[in-house]
Amino acid sequence: MKLKTYNLFPAFFSFIIDNKIRSLAENMEKNVEIMGVKSGMRVLEAGCGSGFVTPALSKAVGKEGFVIAADIQKKMIEKAKRKRGYLQNV
């Protein structure tokens, strides 16, 4: 079965959702804390996109936990993987 991807947020627009201005306006570390993510947890980030939330999740779970970041768009995963170089538990 072929997945129709024309309704998805295009990867070439990922700069809109993953930028410095959004980082200043939205405290993802606080949001992750509100979600209840704690050190040692195993977290699935479904629909990670370009990985805007991934670093905050990685920091929250610490060395004892890990994050699985998944997306259905190959190009979004490629963008998220660029951040993974410094995220050892993703």
Protein Blocks (a to p, Z undefined) as FASTA:
>chain_A
ZZdfklpccfklmmmmmcfklmmmpcfklmmmmnopaehiacddehklnolmmmmmmmmn
ommbccddddfbfklmmmmmmmmmmmmkZZ
